[in-house]
């Protein structure tokens, strides 16, 4: 069983990971904006945290966080900006010379767009 270190009322590290990993998977899988079954994410290598598979409940909670944050109700202009920010994050994270500070800044920009 993996340890969950967080403050009361805050999402656990696995919940943060599930949300982030799902967003990255969704961007790769559904970038053409066709409907995608979110449970397909659970069959991927990215659906593991600390050596354990993420559960359906953890995926459900990640989706609830995204819906609650307004991801699925944003205006087209905001959605386009969020997509650009996610592309920057993906580029920074996959760079051969990735810099943690730049990745964190790109991540914070994306998360800021979700809240």
N, C-alpha and C positions, 0 to 999 in steps of 0.2 A: 504494500500500500504506500502510495506516495504522500509525502508530508505536504500540508497546505499551510503555508505561512502567509497570513494576511491580517489586517486589522478588522475588527468586527464591522460588519456592514459593507466591506469591500470585497470585490471579486477575488477569487483565489488566483494563484499564478497559472493553474491549469485552465481556468476560465479565460484569463487574458490570452494565453497561448491559443486556446481553441478559437477565440474570436479572430485573432490575427491570422492564424493558419487558414481558417475558413475563408477569410477575405482574400488572402493570396491565392488560394485554390479557386475561388469563385472568379477572380479576375482572369486567371489563366483559362479556366474551363468555359466561362460564359461571357467572355469579352465581347462577343457579338450580340449580347443582350437577349439571347434566346432563353426561355425558361429552363432551369436546371434543377434536378432533384438534389436537395442538399444532403440527403443521406448517402449519396454516392461518395461524398467526402470521407465517410468513415472507412472506406475501402482503400484509402491512399496511405502512403508512407507518412505523409504529413499529419495524419490523424493519431499520432502517438506523442505522448508527453511523458518525460522521465521514464521511458521504457515501457509504459503501459498504453494500451489503446484508450482513446477518448471514448466515453460512453455516449449513448444516444441522449442521455440527460444533459451531458456537458455540451453537446452540439445544440440541443434545444435551448439551453441557457445562453449560448453564444448568439444564436439567432434572436432570442428575446432581447439581448443587449443591443444588437444592431437595429432591431425594429424600434425599440424604446428610444434609441438615440436619434431616430428619424431618418435613418439611411434609406428606407424604402418610401419615404414621403417627401424627398427633397425636390426642389424645382429643377428643371432641366439645366439651367446655368450652374447651379450649385453642384448638380450631379457631374457635369462635365469638368468642373474644377476639382472635385473629389477624385475623379478618374485620373486627371493629370497628376494630382498629388500622389495617388497610388502608383502611377507609372514611375514617378521620380523615386519613390520608396523602393520599388522593385529593382530599378537600375542601381541605386546605391547599395542595396543588400546583395546583389549578384555581381557587383564589380570585383575584379581580381585584386584591386587595391582598396577594398572597402574600408571606410573609416568609421569607427563606432559613433563618433560625434555627429557625422553627417547622416548616418542611418537613423540615429535617435531624433535628430531634427526633422527628418522627413517623416518618421513615424509620428512625432508629435503633431505635425501639420495635418496628417491624415486623421488622427484621432480628434484633433480640434475641429475638423470638418464634420465629424460624426456627432459632436455634442452641441 
